Amino acid sequence: MISTDVRSQIGLSRCPCGGTHLPQDHWQAAEGMPHEPSELINDLVRMGLYKPEALELAKTLTELEMKEALLLRQIGGGSPERERFFQDLIQEAGGVDQVFSAAFGVNAKEFFSNTIRNSEFSRREFLKRITVAAALMGAASCSPQAKEPVGNQPPPTNSPTKLEKKDLTIGFIPITCATPIVMSEPLGFYSKYGLNVKVKKLASWAAVRDSAIAGELDAYHMLSPMPIAITLGLGSASFPIKLASIENINGQAITIAMKHKDTVKEAKDFKGFKIGVPFPFSMHNMLLRYYLAAGGLDPDKDVQISPVPPPDSVAKMSAGDLDAMLMPDPFNQRAVFEKIGFIHLLTKDLWNGHPCCAFAASQQWIDTNPNTFRAVNKAIVDAAAYANNPKNRPEIAKALIERKYLNQPLPVVEAVLTGKFEDGLGNTLDVPDRIGFDPYPWKSYAKWIASQMVRWDLMPKNKADYTKISQDIFLTDLSAELQKELGQTPPTTAEKTETLKYDTFDPKDPAAYVDAQIKKFKV
């Protein structure tokens, strides 16, 4: 039984469980809850189950931490020993998401992600209110011995300005595109600029988007089209995001299941395929469509393109759920390593020097932490230059393979970063620029991305103000300034003509480019 004092501390106005029960009793109780997630949340809030102060205590917890804390508190009965026991069971079950899926069935994700679609609360309000449940973690969250806010601590002696925050968490997807963001933790680039940064692995790009809108973490590894999409409210609520610097250029591939090795030679051979891309608003989706359309296929009719979280892609291909995929590395190379697929085409052969991923933060966070934002961006720009030197790649590969980072075999990551790799068809290739790390966010990148969003009906034409998008979202001038401070030599212009495999993009007239593509390729 939770004591009255503890209940008061953690923000509960009454105990949700009045006695000692077996775990299955709690699952039975869960089955009696409203089936519509929005009704459940609204009921809990209206019942006054939580004190308002709990919001402040819980707001820094991630959704996953909240779910696990809530589950452990309910089934642990207040006993630390029982909680540790059930925590071990959760790990054996494959994680807390799998446990909640068992409890809530198909509604589990809606319960924590899309609950307010039909309710009276806005999405942001919902995400704030749902974290009230995290107060069930216990009195530790409001301990008087908690650390002082890092924004009140003095900056390190090597920091020229006062940092608003020193302790940061940056979300990332475990792919080699995230190299500058991830390697900066173990190789000391963040600490060099007075920062204590922890990188946090997220499950999917949808999770990155939702976490950014909810303001759960400080900053994020994003696909370069995502800041445009989120800012304009394409596929989500509108929420201003800035693309601070590009993480990588090139570094992706089209990989095909081995069962097709004798039948697929070019784009037209993909007809009828199920193809995975990491996210609708990704360079992967746009480059795949570019390739297929130039080969005579309609990407919306002749193939089935589906979003697949990169960490799931190899398993899905192995299970026969994917015929092909255009994914970030190291998953293309991992498919070869596992003898599941072969590399059909590197994306550098579609557009050498194309952007892929980026470092991004919300406008709100940047406004609140301008000095910290500049420092962390500078650390990442510095790391990108280090990663771009081929001599440093073996060292970086060894840092990235750790379980908390990419969690991949060393030969797989080395093959991507060094460009010395097997293609799965018996060929050993040496492509030094398979992946590169150039942080400069060309505004012509933003305009090309926006043009393809229009082409493939991901953006309405009336939102396609190409100049405003590139000026407002891509922080090109800041990147150039930081590069100069680091002794690098950034470009002297903000945009350039982009040369792709099948055409040339003039950033002065993106609309004409789209019209010419449709006329030439009939789609």
N, C-alpha and C positions, 0 to 999 in steps of 0.2 A: 504494500500500500504506500502511495506517495504521501508524505506528510503535508499538512496544511501549509507549513512554512515554505517547503520546497515548491509546492504548487504555486504559491504566491510569487516566489522568486522567478519561476519560469514563465509566468504570464498566463496561467490557467485560472479561470474563475470557478471551475469545478472539475473533478477528476473524470476522465473519460472511461476509466475502468475501476469499479468499486471493489474488486476482489481479486483472488488468485485463480488463474485459469490455465488450462492447457492451450498450446498454440492453436489447435484446430478450433477451439471455441472462438478465437478471434477471427479466424477465416469465416466461420459461420455467421458471426456478427457482420462481417464485411459484405456477405452475400445479401443481407437484409437492408443494406444501404440503398439509396436511390440509384437506379441504373443510369440515369442521365447525369453525366459528370457535373454539368453546370448547376443542376438542382442540388447536388450534394454539397458543392462549395457554398452556394447561396444559403442553404440550410444551416451549415456550420457557422457561417458568419452571422446570420440573423439570430441564431440561438445565443449569441454572445459567449461562445465557448472560449474565445481568446481575448485577452486584454490588448489594447492598442500598443502598449509598450513592447509587446513581443515582436512586433514588426521590426523595431529598431534592433532587437537582439538577433533576429534571424536573417536580416537582409543580406549579410555577407556570406551566408551559406549557399552553396550551389544546390541546384535542384536534386542532384543525385545524393548529396550529403543529407539533404532534408529527408528524402525518402527513406534512406537507410536509418537515420536517427529516429524517425517516426515509427518505423517497423520494429526496431530494436526496443524502443520504449514500450511499445504495446505488448510484444510477446515476451520481453524480458522481465516484466513484472517488477521493475525497479531493482533487480538483482544484478550487480556487475558480472557475477559469474555466469548467470544465464544469458546475459547480453553477449558476453564473449563467446559462449557456446553457439548461440544462434548466428553470430557474425561469421563464425567458421562455416556454419551450414550455408549461409548466403554465398560465401565464396565458392563452396563446393557446387552450389546450384548454378554457378555461372554469373553471379552478380545480382544486385538488388532489382534491376529491371526485370530479370526473368522471374523473380519471386513475385513482384507486383503483377506481372502478366498472369501468373497462376491465380492470383487473388482476384483481379479485376477483369481478366479475360481480354477481349478485344478493346475494351474501353480504357485499358491501363494508360496508354500514351495520351489519349484525350484527357484523362483525369488530370494529368500534370502539364499538358501543353496547349490544348485547344478548348479548354473548358468553357470559356466565356463567349464562344462564337454566338450562342443563342441566349446569353444572359444579359443582365442589365449593366454589367461591369465591362469596362474597356479591357483590352488585353493587358496593358501595362498595370492597371489597377489589380487585375486578377493575379498577375505574377507577383505583385507585391503582397497581396492578401494571402495567397496560398503559402507563402513562406512563413506565415504566422505559425503553421504547424511545426516548423523547425524548432520553435521554442520548447517542444517536447524533449529536445535533446538533454535538457537538464540545467541545473543551476550554474554549471561551469561557464555557460555563455555570458552570464552577467556577474561573474566574479569580480569583486572590487580590486583584485590583484591583476586585472587585465592590463596589457601593455598600453602605454600612452599612444595616441594616434601618431603614426610616423611623420605626418605632416608637421608636427610640432617639434620634431627633433632637429638639431642643427645639421646642415648639409656637410658632407665630407669635405676635408680640406682641399681636395683636388676639384671640387665642384665650384664653378665661377658664380653660380646663382643658387638661391635657396630652393630646394626641391620641395614641392607641395606634398609629395609622397615619395617614400623610398622603397617600401615593400609593395611589390606589384605581383599580379598574377596575369599571365597572358595565355589565352587559349590557343591550341593548335591541333591540327590533324596530323597523324604520324606518317608524313610523306617527306621525300627529300626536298620538295619545294620549300619546306619550312626550315631548311638548313640554317640560314642566318639567325632566325628567331630562336631555334632550339639550341644550336651550338653555343650561343652567347651565354647560356647558363653554365654549362660545365667548363667552357674555355675562358670564362672570366670577362667577357666583353661588357656585361651589365655592371659588374662590380667596378670595372675600370671607370665608369661614369657615376659612381656613387649610388648605384641601385642594387637592391636585393630582389631579384626577379625569380619567380617560380613559373615554369611553363606547365600548363595543365592540358592533358590530352583529352580531346572531345571526340565523340563517337561519329559525328557526321556534320556535313555543312549546314544542314537544317538546324542542328543543335548549336552550331556557331552563330547562325543568324538569330535564333531565338534568345540565346544567351546575351548577345550584343544588345538586342532591343530591350531586354530586361535589365541591362546594366549589371549583370552578375560579376563580370570580371573587369579588369582595367583596359585591356586591349586585346587584339585578335590577329591571328593568321587567317586571312581570307583569300578566296579566289578573286582575281582582279575585277571581274564584273560585279561582284557582290556589293561593294559600296555604292555603285550606281543603282543597282536594283533596290537595295534597302532604302536609300535616300529618296528615291522616286516612288516608293511604295509598290514595287512590282513583285507580286507574290507574297507580300507581307504588309504589315503596317508601315507607313512612311516614318523613317527615323534617320536623321542626318548622320552619315558616316563619312569620314575622310580617308582617302587612300594616301598614306604617308610616304611609302616607298615600295618599290617592286622587290619581291623576294628572289625570284628566279626568272630566267628566260629559258626557253626550250624545256627539256626535261620530261616530256610526256611521250606516249607511244600508242599506236593501235596494235593491240594484241589479239590474236585469233586462236580459238580452241584447236588443239592438235588434230581433231577429227576432220578439220577442213583444210589440212595442209596441202592436199593435192588438188584442191578445187578452187581456192581463192588466190587470184593473182592481182586483181585490180578492183576498183570501187564497185563496178557493176555486179561483181560476184557476191556482194553482200546482200543481195535482194532476198527478203524473207528472214533476215537475221534478227535475233534479239541482241541488242547492243547496250552495254552499260556505260554511263558517264557519271561523274561524281555528283553533279548538281545541274539543274536547268540553266542557272546563271553561272556558267563556267566557260572558260576558253575551250575546254574539252568538247562540250556540246556544240559550240560554234565552229570549231575546227573540224569536227566530225561531219557536221552538216555541210560545211564548205567542200570537204573532200567528196562526200557522196553526191552532192548536187553537180559538181563538176564532172563526175563519172556517169551522169545520166539517171541517177535515182532521185526520187522525191523522199526526203528524210521523214516526212510525216505520213507517207503512204506505203512505201516499199520496204521499210524496215520498222522495227519497234525499238525506240530509244527510251531507256528507263534510267532514272537516277539510282545509283548504287553507292553506298558509302565505300570509299576506297578499301578499308580493311576487310570488307566482305567480298570484294570482287573476285579474288582467286578462288575462294570456296564456292562461289556461285558458278564460276566457269567450270570448276571441277564437277559440280553437281549437274551440269548440263543446262543450267538456267541462262547462261550467256553463251552466244556463239562468238562474240567479239566484245571488245571494250576499248574505249579510249580513256585511259586512266593515268593519274600521276604515278611516277615511280616512287618507291621501288616495286610497286605491285606488278608492273609489266615484267620486270626482271625476275620477280618472285614466281610468276607463272612459268617462266622458262626454267627456273631453278627446280621447280616441282614437276617439270615435264608435263605441264597441263596445257600450255599454250606456246605460241611462237610470235616473235615480234615481226609484224607485217610492215610497219612504217613508223619512223620517228617523226614527231611533229615538227622538228626543225626542218624536215624536208618539205613541209607544207608552207612554213613561214619561219625562216631562220631568224632568230632573235625575238620571237613572239613572247609577250608577257604571259605569266601564268598566275602566280600567287603574289600576295601583297601583305604588308603590315598596315593595319587599319585601326582606327579608334573613333569613338563617337564624338561629334562636335561638342556635346555636353561635357564629356570627360576632358577633352582638350581644353575647353574654356575654364574648367575647374582646376586643371593641373598643367598649365602651359609650359612651365619649366621642366617638369617631369616628362611631359610628352616630348619635348625637344631632346632631352637627355636619352630617353629610351630609343627614340628614332635614330639618334646619332650613333648609339651603340650598335644598332642593327645595320645601319649603313656601313659602319666600320667593319662589322663582321662579314658583310657581303663582299667587301673588297678582299678580305682575307680568304674567304671561301672561293673566290674567283681565281685565286692563284693555284694552278694544278699541283704545285709542290705541297700544298697544305691539305689536299684532299684525303690522303690516307689517314692522317691524324684526325681529321673531322669525321671520317667514316667510323673510326673506332669509338668516338664520343657518341655518335648518333645511334649506334646499335643497342645501347642500353635498354633494358626493359621499359623504363619510364619514358623513353623517347620513342624511337621507331620500332624497337623490339624485332629486329630482323637479323638474319645471318650476315656476318661480315662480308662474305664474298658477294652477296646480293647488293649491298650498299656500295661497296667498292666498285663494282661493275658499273653502276650508274654514275658515280662521281668521277671516276677516272676515264670513262668512255671505252674501256676495254671489256667487251662483253660477248657472250654467246647469244645468238638470236633464236635458238631453239630448233633450227633447221640444219645444224651441223656446221654453221659458219661462225668464225671468231672475228669480231669487228673491232676496229679502233677508231672511235669518233670522239676526239677530245672535247668538242663542244656539244656533246649530247645534252648537257645541262650547263648553264652559266648563271652567274649571280651579279646582275647589274641593277643597282637600286633606282636608277633614274626613271621616274614615271612620265614617259613621253605623253603629251596630250593627244598625240595622234593615236596612241593606244586606246585612250578613252573614246575617241571618235569612231574608231573601227569597231570597238565592242558595241557601242550604241547603235551603229549602223546595222550590225548583225542582229541585235535585239529587234530592230524594226523589221528586218527581212524575214525573221522567223516568228513574227507575231508575239514576241516576248515583251515588246514595248509598243504602246500606241504611237502613231506618228505625231500626234499632237503633243506628246511629251518629249519628242526628240529634238530638243534645243541643243545641238551638238556642242556649240561653243560654250554655253553656260554649263553644261555637264562637265566638260573637260576643265573649265576654269574653276568651278566651285568644288569639285570632288577630288581631283588629282592635284596634290600639293607639290607640283613640279618645282616651283621657286624655292621652297623650303629644302627640298632634297638637294638641289644645286648648291644652296648656301652651306648645308652641312658637309657636302662633299668637298667644297673648297676649304672649309675649316680643317678637314682631315688631310689636306694635301692632295686630294684627288682632283681630276680634271673632268668636270661634268660637261655635257654638251652646252653650246652657247645658244641654241635655239630650243623652243619648247615642243615643236612638232616637226615631223619629217614625212616624206613620202615613204610608204611601206610597200615593200616588194614581196608578194606572195607567189605561190607556185603557179596559179592560174590567172592572176591579174595584178594590178598595181593600185594601191589605195592613195588617193589624193585627199588629205585632211581638210583641204579648203572647200570640198563639196561632197560630203558623205552621202547626201541624198541622191546625187547623180550616180555615185558608185553603186548604191543599192539597185537603182533602176537598171543600170548596165548589167549587173549580175543576173537579175531576173530575166532580162531580155536575152542574155547570152545562154543561160542554162535552163531557161523555161521554168524556174522555180526560185 
